[in-house]
Amino acid sequence: MKKSFKVLFIISLLYLVTMIPQDAFAMHIMEGFLPKGWAIGWWVVSIPFMAISINKLQKLLKEHPDKKLLVALAGAFVFLLSSLKIPSVTGSCSHPTGVGLGAILFGPWVIVILGVIVLLFQATLLAHGGLTTLGANAFSMAIVGPFVAYAVFKLLKKAKVNTFVSVGIAAAAADLITYVVTSIQLGVAFPADNMMVQIGKYMTIFAFTQVPIAIAEGILTALIFERIAHYEGEGNLIEKVY
């Protein structure tokens, strides 16, 4: 377990880089952007997931206290990657999500509340996202993303695909689905003349930056997972915590 501190230390150093002052271009739906009905609706949808996630996290830490450091690392990984904002052609930005690693290590439920906490800190400290839109942002990144990562990983493992390849593909899928869901959220909230056309426009715009970011995130997540597995043992990481 001590060797895991090396990974956490590297992530902490990279995090410091993200704290360099910069203009706040936020991919997360910004404060006050969604109509009131949609903002409340996404909160209503997301809150039950948050409540279940808190219970799952408490159960995990109680049954596997030795996993506390890895849980902290998974949360730091989400914060780090989702804070790396890259300007997009929209005048907004794209960024990795980081939720795939935690979903693979602990299952999707645990990472939900970690993702929500990250989004809350970003909204209040980095002007990245917002409080009224936290429900919508949580649904796309902290709920749908982890569940897709988990499902893709399990399917690939069942098909006997190499573990680290499975991790990379699952992390990339979680990244991409987050932006698909965000595009849908924006398209249905602001349908203009044709809702499907609007959704397609958002997806197309985000694709320019998000596809290469998703590929890079998949590779990075696989590398981080490989290092953790090297020290902890792959079986200890996956089989005993689901």
C-alpha positions as CSV (number, residue, x, y, z in Angstrom):
1,M,0.0,0.0,0.0
2,K,2.9,2.4,0.7
3,K,3.9,2.4,-2.9
4,S,0.4,3.8,-3.8
5,F,1.6,7.1,-2.2
6,K,3.9,7.5,-5.1
7,V,1.0,7.5,-7.5
8,L,-1.0,9.9,-5.2
9,F,2.1,12.2,-5.0
10,I,2.4,12.4,-8.8
11,I,-1.3,13.2,-9.1
12,S,-0.9,15.9,-6.4
13,L,1.9,17.5,-8.3
14,L,-0.1,17.5,-11.5
15,Y,-3.0,19.0,-9.5
16,L,-0.8,22.0,-8.6
17,V,-0.4,22.7,-12.3
18,T,-4.1,23.0,-12.7
19,M,-4.2,25.8,-10.0
20,I,-2.3,28.2,-12.3
21,P,-4.7,31.1,-12.8
22,Q,-6.6,30.9,-16.2
23,D,-9.8,32.2,-17.7
24,A,-12.8,30.1,-16.5
25,F,-14.1,28.4,-19.7
26,A,-16.4,25.7,-18.3
27,M,-17.6,22.7,-20.2
28,H,-19.9,21.8,-17.3
29,I,-23.2,23.6,-17.8
30,M,-22.7,27.0,-16.2
31,E,-24.6,28.6,-13.3
32,G,-28.0,29.8,-14.3
33,F,-27.8,28.6,-17.9
34,L,-30.5,26.0,-17.7
35,P,-34.2,27.0,-17.4
36,K,-35.5,26.6,-13.9
37,G,-37.6,23.6,-14.7
38,W,-34.8,21.6,-16.2
39,A,-32.3,22.6,-13.5
40,I,-34.7,21.3,-10.8
41,G,-35.6,18.2,-12.8
42,W,-32.0,17.1,-13.1
43,W,-31.6,17.6,-9.3
44,V,-34.6,15.4,-8.7
45,V,-33.2,12.7,-11.0
46,S,-29.7,12.8,-9.5
47,I,-30.4,13.0,-5.7
48,P,-31.5,9.3,-5.3
49,F,-28.2,8.3,-7.0
50,M,-26.3,10.5,-4.6
51,A,-28.1,9.0,-1.5
52,I,-27.4,5.4,-2.6
53,S,-23.8,6.3,-3.4
54,I,-23.2,7.6,0.1
55,N,-24.5,4.4,1.6
56,K,-22.3,2.3,-0.8
57,L,-19.2,4.4,0.0
58,Q,-19.8,4.0,3.8
59,K,-20.3,0.3,3.4
60,L,-17.1,0.0,1.3
61,L,-15.0,1.9,3.8
62,K,-16.4,-0.1,6.7
63,E,-15.8,-3.5,5.1
64,H,-12.5,-2.6,3.4
65,P,-10.8,0.1,5.5
66,D,-7.5,-0.7,3.7
67,K,-9.1,0.8,0.5
68,K,-9.4,4.4,1.9
69,L,-6.2,5.6,0.2
70,L,-7.3,4.2,-3.1
71,V,-10.7,5.8,-2.7
72,A,-9.0,9.1,-2.0
73,L,-6.8,8.6,-5.0
74,A,-9.8,7.9,-7.3
75,G,-11.4,11.1,-6.1
76,A,-8.2,13.1,-6.7
77,F,-8.0,11.6,-10.1
78,V,-11.5,12.8,-11.0
79,F,-10.7,16.3,-9.7
80,L,-7.4,16.5,-11.5
81,L,-8.5,15.3,-14.9
82,S,-11.8,17.2,-14.9
83,S,-10.0,20.4,-13.9
84,L,-7.8,20.3,-17.0
85,K,-9.9,22.6,-19.2
86,I,-9.0,22.7,-22.9
87,P,-10.7,25.5,-24.9
88,S,-13.2,24.2,-27.4
89,V,-14.4,25.7,-30.7
90,T,-17.6,26.6,-28.9
91,G,-15.9,29.2,-26.7
92,S,-16.5,26.8,-23.9
93,C,-14.1,23.9,-23.2
94,S,-13.6,20.2,-23.1
95,H,-11.8,18.1,-20.5
96,P,-11.3,14.6,-19.3
97,T,-13.6,13.3,-16.6
98,G,-11.5,10.8,-14.6
99,V,-14.5,8.8,-13.4
100,G,-13.6,5.6,-15.2
101,L,-10.7,4.6,-12.8
102,G,-12.9,4.7,-9.7
103,A,-15.8,2.9,-11.4
104,I,-13.5,0.1,-12.4
105,L,-11.8,-0.1,-9.0
106,F,-14.9,0.1,-6.8
107,G,-18.0,-0.2,-9.0
108,P,-20.0,2.7,-10.3
109,W,-22.0,3.5,-7.2
110,V,-19.0,4.6,-5.1
111,I,-17.7,7.0,-7.7
112,V,-21.1,8.9,-8.0
113,I,-20.7,10.8,-4.7
114,L,-17.0,11.4,-5.3
115,G,-17.9,12.9,-8.7
116,V,-20.6,15.1,-7.1
117,I,-18.1,16.4,-4.5
118,V,-15.6,17.2,-7.2
119,L,-18.3,19.1,-9.2
120,L,-19.3,21.0,-6.0
121,F,-15.7,22.1,-5.3
122,Q,-15.2,23.1,-9.0
123,A,-18.4,25.1,-9.0
124,T,-17.5,27.0,-5.8
125,L,-13.8,27.3,-6.1
126,L,-13.0,27.3,-9.8
127,A,-16.1,28.8,-11.4
128,H,-16.4,25.6,-13.3
129,G,-20.1,24.6,-13.6
130,G,-22.6,25.9,-11.1
131,L,-24.8,25.1,-8.2
132,T,-28.2,25.3,-9.9
133,T,-26.8,23.1,-12.7
134,L,-25.0,20.7,-10.4
135,G,-27.8,18.1,-10.8
136,A,-27.4,18.1,-14.6
137,N,-23.6,18.1,-14.5
138,A,-23.7,15.3,-11.9
139,F,-26.0,13.2,-14.0
140,S,-23.8,13.4,-17.1
141,M,-20.4,13.0,-15.5
142,A,-20.8,11.4,-12.0
143,I,-23.7,9.1,-12.8
144,V,-23.9,8.0,-16.4
145,G,-20.1,8.1,-16.9
146,P,-19.2,5.7,-14.1
147,F,-22.0,3.2,-15.0
148,V,-21.0,3.1,-18.6
149,A,-17.3,2.7,-17.7
150,Y,-18.3,-0.2,-15.4
151,A,-20.5,-1.9,-18.0
152,V,-18.0,-1.6,-20.8
153,F,-15.2,-2.9,-18.5
154,K,-17.2,-5.9,-17.4
155,L,-18.3,-6.8,-20.9
156,L,-14.8,-6.6,-22.2
157,K,-13.5,-8.7,-19.4
158,K,-16.2,-11.3,-20.0
159,A,-15.0,-11.3,-23.6
160,K,-11.5,-12.1,-22.2
161,V,-10.0,-8.8,-23.5
162,N,-6.7,-7.8,-21.8
163,T,-7.4,-6.1,-18.5
164,F,-5.5,-2.9,-19.2
165,V,-7.0,-2.6,-22.7
166,S,-10.4,-3.0,-21.1
167,V,-9.6,-0.3,-18.6
168,G,-8.5,2.1,-21.3
169,I,-11.6,1.5,-23.5
170,A,-13.9,1.8,-20.5
171,A,-12.4,5.1,-19.3
172,A,-12.6,6.5,-22.8
173,A,-16.2,5.4,-23.1
174,A,-17.1,7.1,-19.8
175,D,-15.5,10.3,-21.1
176,L,-17.4,10.3,-24.4
177,I,-20.8,9.4,-22.9
178,T,-20.6,12.3,-20.5
179,Y,-20.5,14.7,-23.5
180,V,-23.2,12.8,-25.3
181,V,-25.5,13.2,-22.3
182,T,-24.5,16.9,-21.9
183,S,-25.4,17.5,-25.6
184,I,-28.8,15.8,-25.1
185,Q,-29.3,17.9,-21.9
186,L,-28.6,21.1,-23.8
187,G,-30.5,20.1,-26.9
188,V,-33.7,19.2,-25.0
189,A,-33.5,22.4,-22.9
190,F,-32.9,24.6,-26.0
191,P,-34.5,22.8,-28.9
192,A,-34.8,25.8,-31.2
193,D,-36.6,24.6,-34.4
194,N,-35.5,21.0,-34.2
195,M,-34.4,19.3,-31.0
196,M,-32.6,16.4,-32.7
197,V,-30.7,18.9,-35.0
198,Q,-29.6,20.9,-31.9
199,I,-28.4,17.7,-30.1
200,G,-26.5,16.8,-33.2
201,K,-24.9,20.2,-33.4
202,Y,-23.7,20.0,-29.8
203,M,-22.3,16.5,-30.3
204,T,-20.5,17.6,-33.5
205,I,-19.0,20.6,-31.8
206,F,-17.7,18.8,-28.8
207,A,-16.4,15.9,-30.9
208,F,-13.6,18.0,-32.3
209,T,-11.9,18.2,-28.9
210,Q,-13.5,15.4,-26.9
211,V,-12.6,12.4,-29.1
212,P,-8.8,12.9,-28.8
213,I,-9.2,13.8,-25.1
214,A,-11.1,10.6,-24.5
215,I,-8.4,8.5,-26.2
216,A,-5.7,10.3,-24.1
217,E,-7.8,9.7,-20.9
218,G,-8.2,6.0,-21.7
219,I,-4.4,5.6,-22.2
220,L,-3.6,7.6,-19.0
221,T,-6.2,5.6,-16.9
222,A,-4.8,2.3,-18.2
223,L,-1.3,3.4,-17.2
224,I,-2.4,4.5,-13.7
225,F,-4.3,1.3,-13.2
226,E,-1.3,-0.8,-14.3
227,R,0.9,1.0,-11.7
228,I,-1.7,0.5,-8.9
229,A,-2.2,-3.2,-10.0
230,H,1.6,-3.7,-9.9
231,Y,1.7,-2.7,-6.2
232,E,-1.6,-3.9,-5.0
233,G,-2.3,-7.0,-7.1
234,E,-5.0,-7.0,-9.8
235,G,-7.2,-9.4,-7.8
236,N,-7.1,-7.2,-4.7
237,L,-8.1,-4.2,-6.8
238,I,-11.2,-5.7,-8.5
239,E,-12.5,-9.0,-7.2
240,K,-12.7,-8.2,-3.5
241,V,-14.5,-4.9,-3.5
242,Y,-17.4,-5.4,-5.9
